[in-house]
Protein backbone atom coordinates (compact mmCIF):
# COMPACT_ATOMS: atom_id res chain seq x y z
CA UNK A 1 0.00 0.00 0.00
CA UNK A 2 1.31 3.46 -0.81
CA UNK A 3 2.38 5.81 1.96
CA UNK A 4 -0.38 8.32 1.22
CA UNK A 5 -3.03 5.73 2.11
CA UNK A 6 -1.18 4.13 5.00
CA UNK A 7 -2.88 6.26 7.61
CA UNK A 8 -6.37 6.09 6.16
CA UNK A 9 -8.76 6.97 8.97
CA UNK A 10 -11.52 4.43 9.32
CA UNK A 11 -14.95 5.06 10.84
CA UNK A 12 -16.27 3.07 13.76
CA UNK A 13 -18.25 0.68 11.55
CA UNK A 14 -15.24 -0.41 9.49
CA UNK A 15 -13.93 -3.96 9.34
CA UNK A 16 -10.24 -4.51 9.99
CA UNK A 17 -9.08 -7.17 7.57
CA UNK A 18 -5.48 -8.16 7.01
CA UNK A 19 -5.64 -6.56 3.55
CA UNK A 20 -6.12 -3.12 5.09
CA UNK A 21 -3.21 -3.39 7.53
CA UNK A 22 0.01 -1.43 7.14
CA UNK A 23 2.96 -2.80 9.07
CA UNK A 24 4.80 -6.00 9.93
CA UNK A 25 2.44 -8.97 9.35
CA UNK A 26 4.23 -11.03 12.00
CA UNK A 27 3.49 -8.40 14.65
CA UNK A 28 -0.14 -8.17 13.56
CA UNK A 29 -0.54 -11.95 13.64
CA UNK A 30 1.08 -12.23 17.07
CA UNK A 31 -1.35 -9.74 18.58
CA UNK A 32 -4.36 -11.09 16.71
CA UNK A 33 -3.57 -14.51 18.18
CA UNK A 34 -3.24 -13.07 21.65
CA UNK A 35 -6.55 -11.22 21.48
CA UNK A 36 -8.29 -14.24 19.96
CA UNK A 37 -7.42 -16.34 23.01
CA UNK A 38 -9.97 -14.42 25.13
CA UNK A 39 -13.24 -12.64 24.44
CA UNK A 40 -11.83 -9.68 26.40
CA UNK A 41 -8.13 -9.17 27.16
CA UNK A 42 -8.14 -5.89 29.09
CA UNK A 43 -10.32 -4.51 31.87
CA UNK A 44 -12.49 -2.25 29.69
CA UNK A 45 -11.64 0.71 31.95
CA UNK A 46 -9.37 3.63 31.01
CA UNK A 47 -5.85 3.47 32.36
CA UNK A 48 -5.53 5.34 35.64
CA UNK A 49 -2.25 6.95 34.60
CA UNK A 50 -3.99 8.43 31.56
CA UNK A 51 -6.93 9.77 33.56
CA UNK A 52 -4.57 11.41 36.06
CA UNK A 53 -2.10 12.56 33.43
CA UNK A 54 -4.56 14.57 31.35
CA UNK A 55 -6.72 15.97 34.14
CA UNK A 56 -5.31 19.48 33.67
CA UNK A 57 -5.36 19.46 29.85
CA UNK A 58 -7.99 21.07 27.66
CA UNK A 59 -9.39 18.56 25.14
CA UNK A 60 -7.97 18.77 21.65
CA UNK A 61 -6.64 16.29 19.10
CA UNK A 62 -5.26 13.11 20.64
CA UNK A 63 -3.41 10.10 19.28
CA UNK A 64 -3.93 6.88 21.25
CA UNK A 65 -0.97 4.60 20.47
CA UNK A 66 -1.71 0.89 20.73
CA UNK A 67 -5.36 1.42 21.61
CA UNK A 68 -6.19 -2.26 22.15
CA UNK A 69 -9.88 -2.82 22.80
CA UNK A 70 -10.50 0.92 22.93
CA UNK A 71 -11.13 1.78 26.58
CA UNK A 72 -8.77 4.78 26.61
CA UNK A 73 -9.94 6.03 23.20
CA UNK A 74 -13.59 5.86 24.23
CA UNK A 75 -12.94 7.58 27.55
CA UNK A 76 -11.05 10.36 25.76
CA UNK A 77 -13.85 10.80 23.22
CA UNK A 78 -16.41 10.99 26.00
CA UNK A 79 -14.23 13.65 27.64
CA UNK A 80 -14.36 15.85 24.55
CA UNK A 81 -11.18 14.84 22.76
CA UNK A 82 -10.96 14.37 18.99
CA UNK A 83 -9.48 10.86 18.97
CA UNK A 84 -7.32 9.00 16.48
CA UNK A 85 -6.39 5.50 17.66
CA UNK A 86 -3.74 3.27 16.09
CA UNK A 87 -3.47 -0.48 16.69
CA UNK A 88 -1.81 -3.44 14.98
CA UNK A 89 -4.46 -6.03 15.87
CA UNK A 90 -7.56 -6.14 13.71
CA UNK A 91 -9.22 -8.33 16.33
CA UNK A 92 -8.69 -5.66 18.96
CA UNK A 93 -9.83 -2.87 16.65
CA UNK A 94 -13.05 -4.67 15.79
CA UNK A 95 -13.83 -4.90 19.49
CA UNK A 96 -12.86 -1.27 20.04
CA UNK A 97 -15.11 -0.09 17.21
CA UNK A 98 -18.02 -2.11 18.59
CA UNK A 99 -17.50 -0.63 22.06
CA UNK A 100 -17.39 2.87 20.56
CA UNK A 101 -20.68 2.30 18.77
CA UNK A 102 -22.24 1.09 22.02
CA UNK A 103 -20.90 4.18 23.79
CA UNK A 104 -22.16 6.49 21.05
CA UNK A 105 -18.81 8.13 20.39
CA UNK A 106 -16.75 8.61 17.27
CA UNK A 107 -13.11 7.55 16.99
CA UNK A 108 -10.82 7.43 13.94
CA UNK A 109 -9.28 3.95 13.83
CA UNK A 110 -5.94 3.33 12.10
CA UNK A 111 -5.03 -0.33 11.46
CA UNK A 112 -1.26 -0.01 11.32
CA UNK A 113 1.96 -0.07 13.21
CA UNK A 114 2.93 3.29 14.65
CA UNK A 115 6.00 3.73 12.48
CA UNK A 116 4.16 2.68 9.30
CA UNK A 117 0.99 4.69 9.88
CA UNK A 118 2.25 7.87 8.15
CA UNK A 119 0.29 10.04 10.58
CA UNK A 120 0.30 13.80 10.02
CA UNK A 121 3.36 15.22 11.80
CA UNK A 122 3.18 17.72 14.66
CA UNK A 123 -0.61 17.61 14.69
CA UNK A 124 -1.73 16.12 18.02
CA UNK A 125 -2.25 18.10 21.22
CA UNK A 126 -1.77 14.86 23.15
CA UNK A 127 0.02 11.66 22.22
CA UNK A 128 -0.89 8.93 24.70
CA UNK A 129 1.17 5.73 24.81
CA UNK A 130 -0.06 3.54 27.66
CA UNK A 131 2.10 0.41 28.11
CA UNK A 132 2.79 0.11 24.37
CA UNK A 133 4.67 -2.82 22.84
CA UNK A 134 6.83 -0.72 20.52
CA UNK A 135 9.74 -2.57 18.96
CA UNK A 136 13.13 -0.88 18.99
CA UNK A 137 15.05 -0.15 15.82
CA UNK A 138 18.64 1.03 15.35
CA UNK A 139 17.38 4.45 14.28
CA UNK A 140 14.97 4.90 17.21
CA UNK A 141 12.12 4.99 14.71
CA UNK A 142 9.31 4.38 17.18
CA UNK A 143 10.62 6.89 19.71
CA UNK A 144 10.91 9.56 17.03
CA UNK A 145 7.44 8.73 15.68
CA UNK A 146 5.98 9.43 19.13
CA UNK A 147 7.78 12.76 19.40
CA UNK A 148 7.13 13.81 15.82
CA UNK A 149 3.37 13.39 16.23
CA UNK A 150 3.12 15.99 19.02
CA UNK A 151 2.08 19.50 17.99
CA UNK A 152 3.90 22.56 19.35
CA UNK A 153 2.44 23.20 22.79
CA UNK A 154 1.22 19.60 22.95
CA UNK A 155 2.05 16.80 25.38
CA UNK A 156 3.48 13.31 25.13
CA UNK A 157 2.28 11.01 27.91
CA UNK A 158 4.24 7.75 27.86
CA UNK A 159 3.52 5.23 30.62
CA UNK A 160 5.00 1.80 31.15
CA UNK A 161 5.39 -0.86 33.81
CA UNK A 162 8.22 -0.04 36.22
CA UNK A 163 11.19 -2.39 36.19
CA UNK A 164 10.24 -4.20 33.00
CA UNK A 165 13.21 -2.78 31.13
CA UNK A 166 15.53 -4.42 33.69
CA UNK A 167 14.16 -7.95 33.30
CA UNK A 168 15.93 -10.55 31.23
CA UNK A 169 14.31 -12.93 28.81
CA UNK A 170 13.97 -16.58 29.67
CA UNK A 171 15.73 -19.34 27.84
CA UNK A 172 12.87 -19.60 25.38
CA UNK A 173 13.41 -15.96 24.43
CA UNK A 174 9.68 -15.29 24.49
CA UNK A 175 10.16 -11.78 25.85
CA UNK A 176 13.29 -9.67 25.82
CA UNK A 177 12.93 -6.12 27.18
CA UNK A 178 15.88 -5.06 25.04
CA UNK A 179 13.59 -5.45 22.02
CA UNK A 180 11.15 -2.76 23.19
CA UNK A 181 10.94 0.99 23.72
CA UNK A 182 10.82 2.29 27.30
CA UNK A 183 10.20 5.84 28.61
CA UNK A 184 13.90 6.38 29.38
CA UNK A 185 14.72 5.89 25.70
CA UNK A 186 12.25 8.58 24.69
CA UNK A 187 13.40 11.03 27.36
CA UNK A 188 16.98 10.58 26.15
CA UNK A 189 15.94 12.08 22.80
CA UNK A 190 14.33 15.21 24.23
CA UNK A 191 16.15 18.40 23.36
CA UNK A 192 15.64 22.10 23.97
CA UNK A 193 12.31 22.00 22.16
CA UNK A 194 10.84 19.97 25.04
CA UNK A 195 10.10 20.51 28.72
CA UNK A 196 9.85 17.44 30.95
CA UNK A 197 6.89 17.91 33.29
CA UNK A 198 6.86 14.46 34.88
CA UNK A 199 9.49 11.73 34.86
CA UNK A 200 8.96 9.42 37.80
CA UNK A 201 7.98 6.04 39.14
CA UNK A 202 4.70 5.90 41.03
CA UNK A 203 2.19 3.33 42.33
CA UNK A 204 -0.13 2.15 39.61
CA UNK A 205 -3.85 2.89 39.72
CA UNK A 206 -5.09 -0.62 39.00
CA UNK A 207 -8.20 -1.27 36.92
CA UNK A 208 -10.29 -4.23 37.97
CA UNK A 209 -9.45 -7.34 35.99
CA UNK A 210 -7.70 -7.67 32.69
CA UNK A 211 -4.19 -8.68 31.70
CA UNK A 212 -1.31 -6.86 33.37
CA UNK A 213 -3.11 -6.33 36.68
CA UNK A 214 -0.16 -7.86 38.56
CA UNK A 215 2.03 -4.84 37.79
CA UNK A 216 1.99 -2.47 40.78
CA UNK A 217 4.12 0.51 39.70
CA UNK A 218 4.37 2.72 36.64
CA UNK A 219 7.07 4.81 35.05
CA UNK A 220 5.41 8.01 33.83
CA UNK A 221 6.96 10.41 31.33
CA UNK A 222 5.04 13.56 30.48
CA UNK A 223 6.81 16.03 28.22
CA UNK A 224 5.58 19.17 26.51
CA UNK A 225 6.77 20.27 23.10
CA UNK A 226 7.64 23.96 23.28
CA UNK A 227 8.04 24.63 19.55
C-alpha positions in Angstrom: 0.0 0.0 0.0 1.3 3.5 -0.8 2.4 5.8 2.0 -0.4 8.3 1.2 -3.0 5.7 2.1 -1.2 4.1 5.0 -2.9 6.3 7.6 -6.4 6.1 6.2 -8.8 7.0 9.0 -11.5 4.4 9.3 -15.0 5.1 10.8 -16.3 3.1 13.8 -18.3 0.7 11.5 -15.2 -0.4 9.5 -13.9 -4.0 9.3 -10.2 -4.5 10.0 -9.1 -7.2 7.6 -5.5 -8.2 7.0 -5.6 -6.6 3.5 -6.1 -3.1 5.1 -3.2 -3.4 7.5 0.0 -1.4 7.1 3.0 -2.8 9.1 4.8 -6.0 9.9 2.4 -9.0 9.3 4.2 -11.0 12.0 3.5 -8.4 14.6 -0.1 -8.2 13.6 -0.5 -12.0 13.6 1.1 -12.2 17.1 -1.4 -9.7 18.6 -4.4 -11.1 16.7 -3.6 -14.5 18.2 -3.2 -13.1 21.7 -6.6 -11.2 21.5 -8.3 -14.2 20.0 -7.4 -16.3 23.0 -10.0 -14.4 25.1 -13.2 -12.6 24.4 -11.8 -9.7 26.4 -8.1 -9.2 27.2 -8.1 -5.9 29.1 -10.3 -4.5 31.9 -12.5 -2.3 29.7 -11.6 0.7 31.9 -9.4 3.6 31.0 -5.8 3.5 32.4 -5.5 5.3 35.6 -2.3 6.9 34.6 -4.0 8.4 31.6 -6.9 9.8 33.6 -4.6 11.4 36.1 -2.1 12.6 33.4 -4.6 14.6 31.3 -6.7 16.0 34.1 -5.3 19.5 33.7 -5.4 19.5 29.9 -8.0 21.1 27.7 -9.4 18.6 25.1 -8.0 18.8 21.6 -6.6 16.3 19.1 -5.3 13.1 20.6 -3.4 10.1 19.3 -3.9 6.9 21.2 -1.0 4.6 20.5 -1.7 0.9 20.7 -5.4 1.4 21.6 -6.2 -2.3 22.1 -9.9 -2.8 22.8 -10.5 0.9 22.9 -11.1 1.8 26.6 -8.8 4.8 26.6 -9.9 6.0 23.2 -13.6 5.9 24.2 -12.9 7.6 27.6 -11.1 10.4 25.8 -13.8 10.8 23.2 -16.4 11.0 26.0 -14.2 13.6 27.6 -14.4 15.8 24.5 -11.2 14.8 22.8 -11.0 14.4 19.0 -9.5 10.9 19.0 -7.3 9.0 16.5 -6.4 5.5 17.7 -3.7 3.3 16.1 -3.5 -0.5 16.7 -1.8 -3.4 15.0 -4.5 -6.0 15.9 -7.6 -6.1 13.7 -9.2 -8.3 16.3 -8.7 -5.7 19.0 -9.8 -2.9 16.7 -13.1 -4.7 15.8 -13.8 -4.9 19.5 -12.9 -1.3 20.0 -15.1 -0.1 17.2 -18.0 -2.1 18.6 -17.5 -0.6 22.1 -17.4 2.9 20.6 -20.7 2.3 18.8 -22.2 1.1 22.0 -20.9 4.2 23.8 -22.2 6.5 21.0 -18.8 8.1 20.4 -16.7 8.6 17.3 -13.1 7.5 17.0 -10.8 7.4 13.9 -9.3 4.0 13.8 -5.9 3.3 12.1 -5.0 -0.3 11.5 -1.3 0.0 11.3 2.0 -0.1 13.2 2.9 3.3 14.6 6.0 3.7 12.5 4.2 2.7 9.3 1.0 4.7 9.9 2.2 7.9 8.1 0.3 10.0 10.6 0.3 13.8 10.0 3.4 15.2 11.8 3.2 17.7 14.7 -0.6 17.6 14.7 -1.7 16.1 18.0 -2.2 18.1 21.2 -1.8 14.9 23.1 0.0 11.7 22.2 -0.9 8.9 24.7 1.2 5.7 24.8 -0.1 3.5 27.7 2.1 0.4 28.1 2.8 0.1 24.4 4.7 -2.8 22.8 6.8 -0.7 20.5 9.7 -2.6 19.0 13.1 -0.9 19.0 15.0 -0.1 15.8 18.6 1.0 15.3 17.4 4.5 14.3 15.0 4.9 17.2 12.1 5.0 14.7 9.3 4.4 17.2 10.6 6.9 19.7 10.9 9.6 17.0 7.4 8.7 15.7 6.0 9.4 19.1 7.8 12.8 19.4 7.1 13.8 15.8 3.4 13.4 16.2 3.1 16.0 19.0 2.1 19.5 18.0 3.9 22.6 19.4 2.4 23.2 22.8 1.2 19.6 22.9 2.1 16.8 25.4 3.5 13.3 25.1 2.3 11.0 27.9 4.2 7.7 27.9 3.5 5.2 30.6 5.0 1.8 31.1 5.4 -0.9 33.8 8.2 0.0 36.2 11.2 -2.4 36.2 10.2 -4.2 33.0 13.2 -2.8 31.1 15.5 -4.4 33.7 14.2 -7.9 33.3 15.9 -10.6 31.2 14.3 -12.9 28.8 14.0 -16.6 29.7 15.7 -19.3 27.8 12.9 -19.6 25.4 13.4 -16.0 24.4 9.7 -15.3 24.5 10.2 -11.8 25.9 13.3 -9.7 25.8 12.9 -6.1 27.2 15.9 -5.1 25.0 13.6 -5.4 22.0 11.2 -2.8 23.2 10.9 1.0 23.7 10.8 2.3 27.3 10.2 5.8 28.6 13.9 6.4 29.4 14.7 5.9 25.7 12.2 8.6 24.7 13.4 11.0 27.4 17.0 10.6 26.1 15.9 12.1 22.8 14.3 15.2 24.2 16.1 18.4 23.4 15.6 22.1 24.0 12.3 22.0 22.2 10.8 20.0 25.0 10.1 20.5 28.7 9.8 17.4 30.9 6.9 17.9 33.3 6.9 14.5 34.9 9.5 11.7 34.9 9.0 9.4 37.8 8.0 6.0 39.1 4.7 5.9 41.0 2.2 3.3 42.3 -0.1 2.2 39.6 -3.9 2.9 39.7 -5.1 -0.6 39.0 -8.2 -1.3 36.9 -10.3 -4.2 38.0 -9.4 -7.3 36.0 -7.7 -7.7 32.7 -4.2 -8.7 31.7 -1.3 -6.9 33.4 -3.1 -6.3 36.7 -0.2 -7.9 38.6 2.0 -4.8 37.8 2.0 -2.5 40.8 4.1 0.5 39.7 4.4 2.7 36.6 7.1 4.8 35.1 5.4 8.0 33.8 7.0 10.4 31.3 5.0 13.6 30.5 6.8 16.0 28.2 5.6 19.2 26.5 6.8 20.3 23.1 7.6 24.0 23.3 8.0 24.6 19.5 
